[in-house]
Amino acid sequence: MTEDVARLTLAALATGLWLASVLAVILGVRRARREEKARSESLAGDGGDATLIAYASQTGLAEQLAWMTARALSDGGWPVRVVSFSDLDLDLLKGSRRALFVVSTTGEGDAPDSAGRVVRTLLGEAAGLDGLSYGVLSLGDLTYRDYCGFGRALEAWLRRSDALPLFDTVEVDDGDPAAVRHWQHQLNQLTGATTAPDWTPPAYDRWRMVERTHVNPGSPGGEAFHIALEPLDGPANWVAGDIAEIGVPTADGGEVSREYSIGSLPSDGRLELLVRLMRHPDGTPGLGSGRLALGLGVGDELPLRIRTNAAFHAPAASTPMILIGNGTGIAGLRAHLKSRTTGDGGAWLLFGERTAAHDAFFDDELQTALAAGVLTRLDRTFSRDPDAEGRTGRYVQHLIDDHAEEIVAWVERGAAIYVCGSLDGMASGVHAALETALGPDRLIELTETGRYRRDVY
């Protein structure tokens, strides 16, 4: 009898402890949701034009980055609304003009548990999201077979639903701080923030400027400078498509990173950039471009690190490449041309700038590459110059319209399309022209298979 009483007492105690733990979990969840709601309301402000920030997190990193994203936008004057994918629905998406998605991939390409309902109810078929602009921060791990699989599936669904990207998807391998800084850089581009401190400060190497040449004197556009740098801490390594991050001091004693497409290869013996001097409305130079073009002198040191940009690395050498760009975007395309040989699959460059007399960047190199067969075809247009038919105001996307049949033929024989240059105007114009030439579904397929890649800024 005593043993029975003891067993009943222990059972009751265990039940009580279990109920208490369940209650604690419920209260904890409710408290977390109240805190999340309060945080979201504190950032949303009074406007109805809040940017939606939706996160799908498995271990908590995506949620943390979503809130850092919200704070960055809020500090830049943008109202925001933060939600978990568990609370995301089509009405919320359709009621938003802008949305940023911070999502992780778990297992072999699977969505986090919180995104299960969205996967089942939304991603199966396209939705009408033509009024939505979006960005995606996709967390993954390259050691798994389907790297960033959920992020890529989400991005493909957004494109099929006629939403427009604010910038290219940023993929993060195993929490890579350089990729996270790139996401922050894209946010700063949206808000216009120029002095926001890095979330994850980089470890820089020491470099020295060894050459700076003003390459377009007399151009109706902004001054462009060809800049060459040498490492001081031993040999540096990179491949075509990688990015140079340069540390720039701020007036308050801090430091921010600025990103530039690398226009050379290690075999050149130096790292080369093509930098446009940007100026604010009051005429003051931009923080990064002003330092490189005006502030530093030849022989001066500067902090720089190389960021691997796998999303813009070259395809197999046998793959034909269609290179499309404008302005200083020629630098990133130049590196790819430098990595090709006459035995490769061929390369076609389509490029746009203002005037042939002043802005035909690297013309001697391009003519040499044509003669050697490394560059198979070169088509350029200059918006201030009349073309053969007397038309002006023609940009690189018009070259795509003019040569649509040939572009389709190149793609049909396996060509990859690489775009580098300005995000505003050029990137959207080129994308629209390629959609017209190839069809939206074909362009999405090229994106998903890595045959349509962009480095736009």
Buried (B, 14 or more C-beta within 10 A) or exposed (E): EEEEEEEEEEEEEEEEEEEEEEEEEEEEEEEEEEEBEEBBEEBBBEEEEBBBBBBBBBEEBBBEBBBBBBBBBBEBEBBBBBBBBBBBBBEBBBEBEBBBBBBBBBEEBBBBEBBBBBBEEBBEEBBEBEEBBBBBBBBBBEEBEBBBBBBBBBBBBBBBBBBBBBBBBBBBBEEBBBBBBBBBBBBBBBBEBBEBEBBEBBEBBEBBBBEBEEBBEEBEBBBBBBBBBEBEEEEBEBBBBBBBBBBBBEEEEEBBBBBBBBBBBBEEEBBBBBBBBBBEEEEEBBBBBBBBBEBBEEEEEBBBBBBBBBBBBBBEEEBBBBBBBBBBBBBBBBBBBBBBEEEBBBBBBBBBBBBEEBBBBBEEBBEEBBEEBBBBBBBBBBBBBEBEEEEEEBBBBBBBEBBBEBBBEBBEEEBBBBBBBBBEEBBBBBBBBBBBBBEBEBBBBBBBEEBBBBBBB
